[in-house]
Amino acid sequence: MIDRRLLAVLAAVLTVLYPLAIWFGQGRVEPRWLAALLLLAALLRLPSLAISRVARWAAAGALALAMCAVWANALLPLKLYPVLVNAALLAAFGYSLTTPVSMVERFARMREPELPAAAVRYTWRVTQAWCAFFIVNGALAFGTAMWASDAVWSLYTGVIAYLLMGLLFAGEYLVRKRFKRLHHA
């Protein structure tokens, strides 16, 4: 039996490389065959389906996009996958804001189980920031899928979006260090 962590890593790698694979395959391979990448991404996430309702909806969405790509032999459904990923992450992070423990607080408690009240408020704000990121990133992924060239779509979803995500991670890390200095000193 394959380890769930290995499947999660493979799914993450495929998700990161997906836009570039679609771009390189476009014009060389029919979209219905490129849809196999999307099917593989959904299959690699099967072990997480029992854990998360969002994962089940994301997998169903990926399967629907793949079926549309196969049926119409069209590239557009495949280009909408990053939009689906952002929507799923927005749903997970956004839903957590309606519960007592936000998504970022869950991550924070893995490293520091006893969080002070100020840190809980901070994690709430960071979760909101990630929700805003997923909205903007998803909208840009949608816009490039619908109205930009395949090269621009691939550049945005395969490079720029990850750089922006990295900037958000790095910026939040710096703010968190400052926050800890001010509130945990």
matplotlib code that plots the C-alpha trace (Angstrom):
import matplotlib.pyplot as plt

x = [0.0, 1.3, 1.8, -0.8, 2.0, 3.7, 0.4, -0.1, 3.4, 2.8, -0.5, 1.1, 4.0, 1.5, -0.6, 2.5, 3.6, 0.2, 0.0, 3.4, 2.4, -0.7, 1.2, 3.9, 1.3, -1.0, -0.7, 1.3, -1.3, -5.0, -6.8, -8.7, -5.3, -4.1, -7.2, -5.3, -3.2, -6.3, -7.7, -4.3, -4.5, -7.9, -6.9, -3.9, -6.2, -8.5, -7.0, -7.9, -11.5, -12.5, -11.0, -12.4, -15.7, -13.8, -11.4, -14.4, -15.9, -12.5, -12.1, -15.6, -14.9, -11.6, -13.4, -16.1, -13.5, -11.6, -14.8, -15.7, -12.2, -12.5, -16.0, -15.3, -11.6, -11.1, -8.3, -10.5, -11.8, -8.2, -7.2, -9.9, -8.3, -6.3, -9.5, -11.0, -8.0, -8.3, -12.0, -11.4, -8.8, -11.0, -13.9, -11.7, -10.1, -13.3, -15.4, -12.8, -13.7, -17.2, -15.8, -14.1, -10.6, -9.5, -7.3, -4.2, -4.8, -4.9, -1.5, -0.1, -1.3, 0.6, 3.8, 2.6, -0.5, -1.0, -1.7, -2.4, -5.5, -3.6, -2.1, -5.6, -6.8, -3.6, -4.2, -7.8, -6.5, -4.0, -6.7, -8.7, -5.6, -5.3, -9.0, -8.4, -5.4, -7.5, -10.2, -7.7, -5.6, -8.6, -10.1, -6.7, -6.5, -10.1, -9.3, -6.2, -8.0, -10.8, -9.2, -5.4, -3.1, -2.1, 1.4, 0.1, -2.2, 0.8, 3.1, 0.5, -0.7, 2.6, 5.0, 3.6, 0.9, 3.5, 5.8, 2.8, 2.1, 5.7, 5.7, 2.6, 4.2, 7.4, 5.6, 3.4, 6.5, 8.2, 5.0, 4.7, 8.3, 7.6, 4.2, 5.9, 8.5, 5.9, 3.4, 5.5, 8.4]
y = [0.0, 3.4, 5.9, 8.7, 11.3, 10.1, 10.5, 13.9, 15.0, 13.5, 15.4, 18.6, 18.2, 17.5, 20.5, 22.7, 21.4, 21.1, 24.6, 24.0, 20.5, 21.9, 24.6, 22.3, 19.7, 22.3, 22.0, 18.7, 16.5, 16.6, 18.1, 14.9, 13.2, 16.1, 15.5, 12.4, 14.8, 16.1, 12.6, 11.6, 14.7, 13.6, 10.0, 11.0, 12.9, 9.9, 9.0, 12.5, 12.2, 10.5, 13.3, 16.4, 17.5, 20.2, 17.5, 15.5, 18.5, 19.4, 15.9, 15.9, 19.3, 18.0, 14.9, 17.2, 19.4, 16.3, 14.9, 18.2, 18.3, 14.7, 15.2, 18.5, 17.8, 21.4, 23.0, 25.5, 23.0, 22.0, 25.6, 26.1, 23.6, 26.3, 28.2, 25.1, 24.7, 28.3, 27.9, 24.7, 26.4, 29.4, 27.1, 25.4, 28.5, 30.5, 27.8, 27.7, 31.3, 30.1, 27.7, 28.3, 27.5, 29.1, 27.2, 29.1, 28.6, 24.9, 25.0, 27.2, 24.9, 22.0, 23.9, 25.8, 24.1, 26.9, 30.1, 33.3, 35.2, 37.8, 35.0, 33.5, 36.9, 37.1, 33.7, 34.7, 37.7, 35.6, 33.2, 36.2, 37.3, 33.9, 34.0, 37.3, 35.8, 32.9, 35.2, 37.4, 34.5, 32.5, 35.5, 36.1, 32.4, 32.6, 35.8, 34.4, 31.1, 32.9, 35.9, 35.5, 33.5, 30.0, 31.3, 34.1, 31.6, 29.2, 32.0, 33.3, 29.9, 28.1, 30.8, 34.2, 32.7, 30.7, 33.7, 35.7, 32.8, 32.7, 36.5, 36.1, 33.3, 35.3, 38.5, 36.8, 35.1, 38.5, 40.0, 36.9, 37.3, 40.9, 40.0, 37.4, 39.9, 42.4, 40.0, 37.2, 39.2]
z = [0.0, -0.9, 2.0, 2.1, 2.6, -0.6, -2.5, -1.0, -2.1, -5.6, -5.9, -4.8, -7.3, -10.1, -9.1, -9.2, -12.5, -14.1, -15.8, -17.4, -18.5, -20.1, -21.8, -23.2, -24.3, -25.9, -29.7, -29.3, -27.5, -27.8, -24.8, -24.2, -23.5, -21.4, -19.3, -18.0, -15.9, -14.2, -13.7, -12.1, -9.8, -8.7, -8.2, -6.1, -3.8, -3.2, 0.2, 1.5, 0.4, 3.6, 5.6, 4.0, 2.4, 0.5, -0.9, -2.1, -3.8, -5.4, -6.7, -8.1, -9.7, -11.2, -12.6, -14.1, -15.7, -17.1, -18.5, -20.2, -21.7, -22.9, -24.3, -26.1, -26.7, -25.4, -23.5, -21.5, -18.9, -18.2, -17.8, -15.2, -12.7, -10.9, -10.5, -8.9, -6.6, -5.4, -4.9, -2.8, -0.7, -0.2, 0.9, 3.4, 4.8, 4.6, 6.3, 9.1, 9.9, 10.9, 13.4, 16.7, 15.3, 12.1, 9.6, 10.4, 14.1, 13.5, 11.8, 14.6, 17.3, 15.7, 16.7, 19.7, 21.4, 23.9, 22.0, 23.8, 22.9, 20.9, 18.8, 18.2, 16.9, 14.7, 13.2, 12.4, 10.5, 8.6, 7.6, 6.3, 4.4, 2.8, 1.8, 0.1, -1.7, -2.9, -4.2, -6.1, -7.3, -8.4, -10.3, -12.1, -13.0, -14.3, -16.3, -17.9, -18.7, -20.4, -22.1, -22.2, -24.4, -23.3, -22.6, -20.4, -18.6, -18.0, -16.9, -14.4, -13.0, -13.2, -12.1, -11.0, -8.7, -6.9, -6.5, -5.1, -2.7, -1.6, -1.1, 1.1, 3.1, 3.5, 4.4, 7.0, 8.4, 8.9, 10.5, 12.7, 14.0, 14.8, 16.4, 18.6, 19.7, 20.7, 22.3, 23.7, 25.1]

ax = plt.figure().add_subplot(projection="3d")
ax.plot(x, y, z, "-o")
ax.set_aspect("equal")
plt.show()
